[in-house]
Amino acid sequence: MVSRLVAFRALVATLPWVLAVAGIGSSAARAASTHTSEVDFLVAVAGLDVGTLDFDSIGPGLLSSLGATQSTSGAANVGITLPTTVPSLFGPGDLDVQVVEAPSPPAPAGAHVLGTDDSGNGDQFAAGTPLTFTFDVPVLAFGLTVLSADAQGGPSSPLCCIFDDDIELSVGAGGAPTAQLLLSDGVVVFTIDPGGPSETDVYGYFLGVVADTPFTSASLDYPAVVPDAGFFFGADDLLVAVPEPGTLGPVAIGLVALARLGRARGRVS
């Protein structure tokens, strides 16, 4: 019994070496972080497989018909389940979530974005609308672009404009930090020209969270929204990041080596 205990302690002592060989351990840990720049987000997830869901090859049409679960393209193939309806904040009943056409020159936002069938408000989501994303496998990072024309110097009405911290992205069970919208990071993604003397710029705001533990859901929240005040937005370019499949190979090799080492020590004892 004593010899087996000694062998077990020796195995435990070798575990940090096995993890180091596999590239796993404190030195390789990915710190949790939040981002309002897509470029910074992609730098933070370097070494992970990234998948994108941009809606350009989907629809347009109701999500209930197109499918509530859509798969990302790219290095990571992750199924993202979206709500097919959301509560209407301006009337009874629910709104249908749908993929809608971008209202003007699509580049660089793309031809389609995620919105609703609320034609009176530009087929957009309203501030305070619960919007949750569920992933079919655990992910380590999630980001998206929020599109809004109600921004950057619009009329001075509380019902008009989106402000700093109006939208935040949270992931998992709340253990990871939340990313909050900053107007200073917004970029014009397209311009709506209604045919009159004025044009409306639609801005894109990126929100992204990198977690230190995997999660399977994310949601948009509205902590700074004044009751009865509202702004409208669409969503596009969802990004997820997962560990590269190749990182599992070194782990398996290390565990096999650890098992063989244990058997060898058992025979010696």
C-alpha positions as CSV (number, residue, x, y, z in Angstrom):
1,M,0.0,0.0,0.0
2,V,2.8,2.4,0.9
3,S,4.5,1.8,-2.5
4,R,1.3,2.5,-4.3
5,L,0.9,5.7,-2.4
6,V,4.4,6.8,-3.2
7,A,3.8,6.0,-6.9
8,F,0.6,8.0,-6.9
9,R,2.3,11.0,-5.3
10,A,5.0,10.7,-8.0
11,L,2.3,10.7,-10.7
12,V,0.8,13.8,-9.3
13,A,4.2,15.5,-9.2
14,T,4.6,14.8,-12.9
15,L,1.2,16.3,-13.8
16,P,2.5,19.9,-14.2
17,W,5.2,18.6,-16.6
18,V,2.5,16.8,-18.7
19,L,0.4,20.0,-18.8
20,A,3.4,22.0,-19.8
21,V,4.2,19.7,-22.6
22,A,0.6,20.0,-23.7
23,G,0.7,23.8,-23.6
24,I,-1.7,24.0,-20.7
25,G,-1.1,25.6,-17.4
26,S,-0.8,28.9,-15.6
27,S,1.6,30.3,-18.2
28,A,-0.8,29.5,-21.0
29,A,-4.0,30.7,-19.2
30,R,-6.1,33.2,-21.1
31,A,-7.1,36.2,-19.0
32,A,-10.7,37.4,-19.1
33,S,-11.1,40.6,-21.0
34,T,-13.7,42.9,-22.7
35,H,-13.4,44.7,-26.0
36,T,-15.1,47.5,-27.9
37,S,-12.7,47.0,-30.9
38,E,-13.0,44.0,-33.1
39,V,-9.3,44.2,-33.9
40,D,-8.4,44.0,-30.2
41,F,-10.8,41.2,-29.7
42,L,-9.2,39.1,-32.5
43,V,-5.8,39.8,-31.0
44,A,-7.0,38.5,-27.7
45,V,-8.3,35.2,-29.1
46,A,-5.2,34.5,-31.2
47,G,-4.5,30.8,-31.0
48,L,-8.2,29.9,-30.8
49,D,-10.4,28.8,-33.7
50,V,-12.8,31.6,-34.6
51,G,-16.2,31.2,-36.4
52,T,-18.4,34.0,-37.8
53,L,-22.2,34.3,-38.4
54,D,-22.9,37.3,-40.6
55,F,-26.4,36.5,-41.9
56,D,-25.4,37.5,-45.5
57,S,-26.0,34.0,-46.8
58,I,-29.2,33.6,-44.7
59,G,-32.6,34.9,-45.7
60,P,-34.0,37.4,-45.6
61,G,-37.0,36.0,-43.8
62,L,-38.4,35.1,-40.4
63,L,-36.0,33.2,-38.2
64,S,-38.7,30.7,-37.3
65,S,-38.7,29.7,-41.0
66,L,-35.0,30.0,-41.6
67,G,-34.1,28.1,-38.5
68,A,-33.5,29.4,-34.9
69,T,-30.1,27.6,-34.8
70,Q,-27.5,28.8,-37.4
71,S,-23.9,27.6,-37.7
72,T,-20.9,29.8,-37.9
73,S,-18.4,29.6,-40.8
74,G,-14.6,29.6,-40.6
75,A,-12.3,27.6,-38.4
76,A,-14.9,27.1,-35.7
77,N,-18.3,25.5,-36.5
78,V,-20.6,26.4,-33.7
79,G,-24.4,26.3,-33.7
80,I,-25.9,29.5,-32.3
81,T,-29.5,29.5,-31.2
82,L,-31.3,32.8,-31.4
83,P,-34.8,33.7,-30.2
84,T,-37.5,33.6,-32.8
85,T,-39.7,36.1,-31.0
86,V,-39.0,39.0,-28.6
87,P,-41.5,41.0,-26.5
88,S,-42.8,44.2,-28.1
89,L,-42.0,47.2,-25.9
90,F,-44.5,49.4,-27.7
91,G,-47.6,47.3,-27.9
92,P,-49.2,44.0,-27.0
93,G,-47.8,40.7,-28.2
94,D,-44.4,39.7,-29.4
95,L,-42.3,40.7,-32.4
96,D,-40.9,38.1,-34.8
97,V,-37.1,38.1,-35.1
98,Q,-36.0,38.0,-38.7
99,V,-33.1,38.5,-41.0
100,V,-33.6,41.8,-42.8
101,E,-31.9,43.5,-45.7
102,A,-29.5,46.4,-45.0
103,P,-31.4,49.6,-46.0
104,S,-28.6,51.2,-48.1
105,P,-25.2,50.4,-49.5
106,P,-24.4,47.2,-47.6
107,A,-20.6,47.4,-47.5
108,P,-18.9,46.9,-45.1
109,A,-21.9,45.8,-42.9
110,G,-23.1,43.2,-45.3
111,A,-26.3,42.7,-47.2
112,H,-28.4,41.3,-44.2
113,V,-28.6,42.0,-40.5
114,L,-30.6,40.6,-37.6
115,G,-33.7,42.5,-36.7
116,T,-37.5,42.2,-36.1
117,D,-40.7,42.6,-38.0
118,D,-41.4,46.0,-36.3
119,S,-41.8,48.0,-39.5
120,G,-42.8,51.1,-37.6
121,N,-39.3,51.3,-36.1
122,G,-37.2,50.2,-39.0
123,D,-37.4,46.5,-38.4
124,Q,-35.0,46.9,-35.5
125,F,-34.7,45.7,-31.9
126,A,-35.7,48.3,-29.2
127,A,-33.7,49.2,-26.2
128,G,-34.6,46.8,-23.4
129,T,-35.4,43.9,-25.7
130,P,-34.1,40.7,-24.2
131,L,-31.7,39.1,-26.7
132,T,-29.9,35.9,-25.8
133,F,-27.5,33.7,-27.8
134,T,-27.0,30.0,-26.9
135,F,-24.1,27.9,-28.2
136,D,-24.2,24.2,-28.9
137,V,-20.7,23.8,-27.5
138,P,-18.8,25.7,-24.8
139,V,-16.9,28.7,-26.2
140,L,-14.3,30.9,-24.7
141,A,-15.1,34.2,-26.4
142,F,-18.1,35.9,-28.1
143,G,-18.5,39.2,-29.8
144,L,-21.0,41.0,-32.1
145,T,-21.6,44.3,-33.9
146,V,-24.6,46.4,-32.8
147,L,-25.9,48.7,-35.5
148,S,-27.8,51.9,-34.7
149,A,-28.7,55.1,-36.6
150,D,-29.7,56.7,-33.3
151,A,-26.3,58.1,-32.4
152,Q,-23.5,60.6,-32.7
153,G,-25.1,64.0,-32.3
154,G,-28.7,63.3,-33.0
155,P,-31.6,65.4,-31.7
156,S,-31.4,66.1,-28.0
157,S,-34.3,63.9,-27.0
158,P,-34.1,61.0,-24.4
159,L,-36.1,59.0,-26.9
160,C,-33.5,59.5,-29.7
161,C,-30.1,58.5,-29.1
162,I,-27.8,55.7,-27.9
163,F,-25.2,56.7,-25.3
164,D,-22.1,55.2,-23.7
165,D,-23.0,52.1,-21.6
166,D,-26.5,51.8,-22.9
167,I,-25.8,48.3,-24.1
168,E,-23.6,45.7,-22.4
169,L,-22.7,42.1,-23.4
170,S,-22.6,39.5,-20.7
171,V,-21.6,35.9,-21.0
172,G,-22.2,32.7,-19.0
173,A,-23.5,32.8,-15.5
174,G,-22.2,36.3,-14.8
175,G,-18.7,35.3,-13.6
176,A,-17.0,37.0,-16.6
177,P,-16.7,40.7,-17.0
178,T,-19.2,42.5,-19.2
179,A,-18.4,44.6,-22.3
180,Q,-20.1,48.0,-22.4
181,L,-20.8,50.0,-25.5
182,L,-18.7,53.1,-26.1
183,L,-19.7,55.6,-28.8
184,S,-16.1,56.6,-29.3
185,D,-15.5,53.2,-30.9
186,G,-18.4,53.4,-33.4
187,V,-17.7,53.4,-37.1
188,V,-20.1,54.3,-39.9
189,V,-21.0,51.0,-41.6
190,F,-23.5,52.4,-44.1
191,T,-25.5,55.6,-44.9
192,I,-29.3,55.7,-45.4
193,D,-30.3,58.3,-48.0
194,P,-34.1,58.8,-47.8
195,G,-34.0,60.8,-51.0
196,G,-34.2,64.2,-49.3
197,P,-31.6,66.7,-48.4
198,S,-30.4,64.8,-45.3
199,E,-28.7,61.4,-44.8
200,T,-28.6,59.2,-41.8
201,D,-25.4,57.4,-40.8
202,V,-25.7,54.0,-39.3
203,Y,-22.9,53.2,-36.9
204,G,-21.5,49.9,-35.9
205,Y,-20.4,49.3,-32.3
206,F,-18.4,46.1,-31.4
207,L,-18.8,44.4,-28.1
208,G,-16.8,41.3,-27.2
209,V,-16.0,39.2,-24.1
210,V,-13.1,36.8,-23.7
211,A,-13.6,34.5,-20.7
212,D,-11.2,32.5,-18.6
213,T,-13.7,29.6,-18.4
214,P,-16.0,28.2,-21.2
215,F,-19.6,29.4,-21.4
216,T,-22.6,28.4,-23.4
217,S,-24.7,31.5,-23.5
218,A,-24.5,35.3,-23.9
219,S,-27.0,38.1,-23.6
220,L,-27.4,41.8,-24.3
221,D,-28.4,44.0,-21.3
222,Y,-29.3,47.6,-21.0
223,P,-28.2,48.9,-17.6
224,A,-28.2,52.6,-18.5
225,V,-31.5,52.8,-20.3
226,V,-33.9,55.3,-18.7
227,P,-37.4,53.8,-18.2
228,D,-39.7,54.6,-21.1
229,A,-36.7,55.9,-23.2
230,G,-35.7,54.0,-26.2
231,F,-33.3,53.6,-29.1
232,F,-33.3,51.0,-31.9
233,F,-30.6,48.7,-33.2
234,G,-29.8,45.7,-35.3
235,A,-27.2,43.0,-34.8
236,D,-24.6,41.5,-37.1
237,D,-21.3,39.7,-37.5
238,L,-21.4,37.3,-34.5
239,L,-18.0,35.9,-33.6
240,V,-17.2,32.9,-31.4
241,A,-13.9,31.4,-30.4
242,V,-13.1,27.8,-29.3
243,P,-9.9,25.9,-28.5
244,E,-8.2,24.5,-31.6
245,P,-8.8,20.8,-32.0
246,G,-5.1,20.2,-32.3
247,T,-4.5,21.2,-28.7
248,L,-6.2,18.0,-27.6
249,G,-3.5,15.9,-29.2
250,P,-0.7,16.9,-26.8
251,V,-3.0,16.4,-23.9
252,A,-3.7,12.8,-25.0
253,I,0.0,12.1,-25.5
254,G,0.8,13.6,-22.1
255,L,-1.8,11.5,-20.4
256,V,-0.6,8.3,-22.1
257,A,3.0,9.1,-21.0
258,L,1.7,9.7,-17.5
259,A,-0.1,6.3,-17.4
260,R,3.0,4.5,-18.7
261,L,5.1,6.2,-16.2
262,G,2.8,5.0,-13.4
263,R,2.8,1.4,-14.6
264,A,6.6,1.4,-14.8
265,R,6.9,2.8,-11.2
266,G,4.4,0.2,-10.1
267,R,6.5,-2.6,-11.5
268,V,9.6,-1.2,-9.8
269,S,8.0,-1.0,-6.4
